[in-house]
Amino acid sequence: MLQLMSSIFLVGLFILEVALLRMLIAHHTSTTLSKIVKELSFVPEKNNLRAHKDLNFVMKSVPTRIKD
């Protein structure tokens, strides 16, 4: 009887440990994914800002007659 109770307790402990491990992995993965998404969404902004500066430079170098 005692052996049955201890084996049930150990199985329950194992299931709890697996559940906590899965939660930890899921949290770490979501944190990592959110960091990756932030970095990826930040890169186009930098590229757009550079393209905007390049466009301003081109527009300044174009003669005034053509701009109007």
N, C-alpha and C positions, 0 to 999 in steps of 0.2 A: 504493500500500500504506500509506504513511504517512497519507494523507488518510482512508483507511478506519479506521485505528486511532484517529485523533484524533476522528473522528465518533462512533465507538463509545464512546470515553472521554467525550465531551461528552454523549451520550445517557445514559450511566450516571450522570454527575454530575447531570444534570437530574432523573433518577428519584430519586436520593438526596436532592436538594434538596426535591423535592415530598413525599417521605416524611417528612423532618424537619419541613417546614412543617405537614403534616397532624398530626403528633404534637404540635407546639406548639399548634396550634389546639385539638386534643382536650384537651390538658392545661389550657389556659386556660378552655375551656368547662366542663370538669368542676369546676374550681376555682370558677368563677363560679356554677355550678349548686349546688355545696355551700354557698356563701355565701348564696344565695337560699333554699335549704331551711332553713338555720340561722335566717335572719331570719323566715321564715314560721312555723317551729315555735316561735320565741320569742314571737311576737305572741299566739297563743292562751293561752300561759301567763300573760302579763300580763293578758289579758282575764279569765281564770279567777280570777286573784288579785283583780282588782277586783270581780268578781261575788261572790267569797267575802267580801270586806270589806263590800260592800253588803248581803249577806245577814246578816252579823253585826250591822250597824247596824240593819237592819229587826227582827231578832230582839230586840235590846236595847230597841227602842222599843215592842215589843208588850207589853201588860200581862202580869204574871206569871200571872194566872189562865188566860189563853188558852194560854200556853206549856205549862202542866201539863196 
